[in-house]
Amino acid sequence: MSESAPLQSLLESQPHAIVERDGVRYTLLGTAHVSKASVDAVRAAIASGEFDAVSIELDAQRLHALTDPDALARLDLVKVLREGKTALFAANLGLAAYQRRLAEQLGIEPGAELKAAATDAKERGLPLHLIDRDVGLTFKRAMQRLGWWGRAKMSAGLMVSLFGDEEVGAQQIEDLKEGDMLEASFGEFARENPALYETIIGERDRYMGARLRETSGTARNVLTVIGAGHLQGLARHLREDATDPGAVRAELESVAEKSSIPWFTILLTAFVLGGFAWGFWRGGFDVGADLVLQWVLVTGTLGALGCAIAGGHPLSILAAFVASPLTPLHPALASGTVSALVEAWIRKPTYADFMALRDDVQTLRGWWRNRVARVLLNFFLTSLGTAIGVWTGGLSMLGKIIG
């Protein structure tokens, strides 16, 4: 297949690679996620009429967020809480806040070239294929490859991105021109951690290569729009990977299940109940009752305090107080989830809250004013208060047992 002169001239001015495999010619166009020149190049390539299919570095969730500004307003927050996806929702919110700061600073929406590719392909009736891995799976696999300290650092970084309103640094912007949005969102931590970098970049290169082979169908000339940071890795996997694409995708979509036996919960429950039993056995009713009361007051008060700091409704604070002493005994009774559910039920977020969310989380005051943000704050601060209470109450109980 030969290229027309205008298309050849366009490609010569942009990072690109051409891979021919199994009778399909893949033109990989490397873009900068914050460059109007990349938007223009993508639109010109599609307008050339040389391609019979378009593939883009997006998953369904990210495309929906780019093309449907009201999608966030239709989110079922209670469902998010019940399904235990609060942390993932917060991570997506952190990414959205980071992108908003970029858009305001640079005057262009991050990922605008991917959005343009999707809309132009649709307008021309070209098949559109989403080849990136679901961002939730990438986040889960990244978290699993980190130790508890790494997860804590990443979570703290995401919270900073939610609260921060400072300008994005010049180096980050330069990295974005040659790199990847997810990598830039995780910042220096991604570059300093080989396992995290491999999950965010390396695995996705291989995944997208497999998806390209899976989705080519009857197309013979496919335009693939990707961030420039993926260009070389994707081209290599597309040329060399001989593994069945379905098997590659299955491998890279798998998430290791947690142990079916919750050892930490069992040990903590045994310690707490054993401490109560020891108190009743060695000291009689008064000592045992005192240990129980102390545990309830310490864990309940600190959990309720976290909820109160988050601006929780009095019933949410009460729910946090009741759930906190029970949280270590059963994961389904997690105080943060219980109090956040009560908060979302009593102070149901409105359409306006969802629409203002990305702006409100840019300021400290906005977190308490916006009902969606306040539910998230409720979840995190109640959970933090309970965790401090569990350690404080446990150490106090241990002191009495060995004292």
Secondary structure by P-SEA (a helix, b strand, c coil): ccccaaaaaaaaaccbbbbbcccbbbbbbbbbcccaaaaaaaaaaaacccccbbbccccaaaaaaacccccccccaaaaaaaacaaaaaaaaaaaaaaaaaaaaacccccaaaaaaaaaaaaaaccccccccccaaaaaaaaaaaccaaaaaaaaaaaaaaaaccccccaaaaaaaacccaaaaaacccccccaaaaaaacaaaaaaaaaaaaaccccccbbbbbbccccaaaaaaaaacccccaaaaaaaaaccccccccaaaaaaaaaaaaaaaaaaaacccaaaaaaaaaaaaaaaaaaaaaaaaaacccaaaaaaaaaacccccccccccaaaaaaaaaaaaacccaaaaaacccccccaaaaaacaaaaaaaaaaaaaaaaaaaaaaaaaaaaaaaac
